Amino acid sequence: MTEIELSPPVGNVADAVESVAADLGLKTAIRISLKKYPGSIHWHFSSPGQRGTLECTWWPDGNRLWLAIHANRKGDWQPAATAEFRRVLAATRSDSSQMGTA
């Protein structure tokens, strides 16, 4: 399994994650909480008509957000989706850090 750490955006992280997924046309197959990370939100995203699952976990108590790709769930679309999650969520952090500076 490959894990990709993301910087949590400012504001509602779950909404931000789901917004990026929707913009990419991804389908949410699962949205649960993981016992290992109490209070977490864990998603399985898929790209309709393509192989692979992209997992995402937000754990507020640990202030940790990450994507995961399992070897047996790889798809050609995942690298581009991963890059877009990184880009959009990083931009969200940058935009909020510049608020009030003019």
HELIX and SHEET records of a PDB file:
HELIX    1   1 VAL A   13  ASP A   23  1                                  11    
HELIX    2   2 PRO A   60  GLY A   62  5                                   3    
HELIX    3   3 ALA A   71  ARG A   73  5                                   3    
HELIX    4   4 GLN A   78  SER A   97  1                                  20    
SHEET    1   A 5 THR A   2  LEU A   6  0                                        
SHEET    2   A 5 ARG A  64  ILE A  69 -1                                        
SHEET    3   A 5 LEU A  54  TRP A  59 -1                                        
SHEET    4   A 5 ILE A  41  SER A  46 -1                                        
SHEET    5   A 5 LYS A  27  ILE A  32 -1                                        
END                                                                             
